């Protein structure tokens, strides 16, 4: 299994993925899983995807939910579920990355995207309380998918 954080940890709740990776490392929740911080470069996932394994992507996403709410979905649902992919300000967003992986024939069969509704995306603010409170739920979703 590979677990990817996408986002910028210097921009408040956009750093939720990195916070999840840190929790997983501290608790050794998924022994043997590869953890990767893609930062704001969703395109970097192309070189890291592993067909035949579960590939989990964690990102803050504007989904029209209450701050801290978590949604899990598959790649074909990205455009429908994510109303605004702020990653596109930095380059490729998740939707474009998945399209590119499909064209290259490198798209894994098993991909889970865990989106977290941010409360704030502001420089040097750290995670908001609602997003901090969501960390155990995010890890539970990953555990459920890994054992399915």
LINKA-V52753 format. One record per residue. N is the residue number from 1. RES is the residue in one small letter. SS is DSSP state (A for helix, B for strand, O for the rest). OMEGA is omega in degrees with one decimal (999 if undefined). D_LAST is the distance of its C-alpha to the last C-alpha in whole Angstrom. Layout:
N:RES:SS:OMEGA:D_LAST, N:RES:SS:OMEGA:D_LAST
This chain:
1:x:O:173.9:13, 2:x:B:177.9:15, 3:x:B:-175.8:16, 4:x:B:169.7:19, 5:x:B:175.9:21, 6:x:B:179.0:24, 7:x:O:-176.4:27, 8:x:O:-176.6:30, 9:x:O:176.7:30, 10:x:O:-178.3:34, 11:x:O:173.6:33, 12:x:A:-174.7:32, 13:x:A:175.0:28, 14:x:A:178.5:28, 15:x:A:-177.1:27, 16:x:A:-179.5:24, 17:x:A:178.6:22, 18:x:A:178.5:24, 19:x:A:177.4:24, 20:x:A:177.8:20, 21:x:A:178.9:21, 22:x:A:178.2:24, 23:x:A:179.9:22, 24:x:A:178.7:19, 25:x:A:-177.5:22, 26:x:A:-176.3:24, 27:x:A:-176.2:21, 28:x:O:-174.2:20, 29:x:O:-178.2:16, 30:x:O:-179.5:15, 31:x:O:179.3:17, 32:x:O:178.3:17, 33:x:O:174.5:16, 34:x:B:180.0:19, 35:x:B:-174.0:20, 36:x:B:175.0:22, 37:x:B:180.0:25, 38:x:B:-176.6:26, 39:x:B:-178.3:28, 40:x:O:-176.1:29, 41:x:O:179.4:29, 42:x:A:179.1:26, 43:x:A:178.1:28, 44:x:A:179.0:27, 45:x:A:-178.4:23, 46:x:A:-178.8:24, 47:x:A:-174.3:25, 48:x:A:179.7:22, 49:x:O:177.4:20, 50:x:O:175.2:18, 51:x:O:179.4:17, 52:x:O:177.5:14, 53:x:O:172.2:13, 54:x:B:176.8:11, 55:x:B:-177.2:13, 56:x:B:179.2:14, 57:x:B:179.8:17, 58:x:B:-177.8:18, 59:x:B:168.7:22, 60:x:B:-177.1:24, 61:x:O:175.2:25, 62:x:B:-176.8:27, 63:x:O:-178.8:25, 64:x:O:-179.8:28, 65:x:O:174.5:26, 66:x:O:178.5:27, 67:x:O:179.4:28, 68:x:O:177.4:25, 69:x:O:-174.4:22, 70:x:B:176.2:19, 71:x:B:177.0:17, 72:x:B:-179.8:14, 73:x:B:-177.7:14, 74:x:O:-176.4:14, 75:x:A:-177.9:18, 76:x:A:178.1:19, 77:x:A:-174.4:20, 78:x:A:-176.6:21, 79:x:A:-178.5:25, 80:x:A:-173.4:24, 81:x:A:-176.2:22, 82:x:O:-176.5:24, 83:x:O:-179.5:28, 84:x:B:179.7:30, 85:x:O:-176.0:28, 86:x:A:177.9:31, 87:x:A:-177.0:30, 88:x:A:175.2:32, 89:x:A:-175.7:35, 90:x:O:-176.4:34, 91:x:O:-178.9:33, 92:x:O:171.8:30, 93:x:O:-179.3:27, 94:x:A:-180.0:24, 95:x:A:178.8:25, 96:x:A:178.6:27, 97:x:A:179.0:25, 98:x:A:177.7:23, 99:x:A:179.3:26, 100:x:A:179.4:27, 101:x:A:177.9:24, 102:x:A:179.4:24, 103:x:A:-179.5:28, 104:x:A:-178.6:28, 105:x:O:-178.2:25, 106:x:O:-178.6:23, 107:x:O:178.9:20, 108:x:O:178.2:17, 109:x:O:-174.2:14, 110:x:B:178.7:11, 111:x:B:174.8:13, 112:x:B:174.9:12, 113:x:B:176.6:15, 114:x:B:179.0:16, 115:x:B:178.8:19, 116:x:B:179.4:21, 117:x:O:180.0:25, 118:x:O:171.0:28, 119:x:O:-179.7:31, 120:x:O:174.6:33, 121:x:O:-178.0:33, 122:x:O:-176.7:36, 123:x:O:175.0:37, 124:x:O:179.8:37, 125:x:O:-175.8:36, 126:x:O:-179.1:33, 127:x:O:174.2:30, 128:x:O:179.6:31, 129:x:A:178.9:30, 130:x:A:-179.7:27, 131:x:A:174.2:25, 132:x:A:-178.7:26, 133:x:A:-178.5:25, 134:x:A:-174.4:21, 135:x:A:178.7:20, 136:x:A:178.5:18, 137:x:A:179.1:16, 138:x:A:-179.9:16, 139:x:A:176.6:14, 140:x:A:177.6:12, 141:x:A:178.9:11, 142:x:A:178.5:10, 143:x:A:-179.8:9, 144:x:A:179.9:6, 145:x:A:-178.4:5, 146:x:A:-179.0:6, 147:x:A:-178.5:4, 148:x:O:999:0
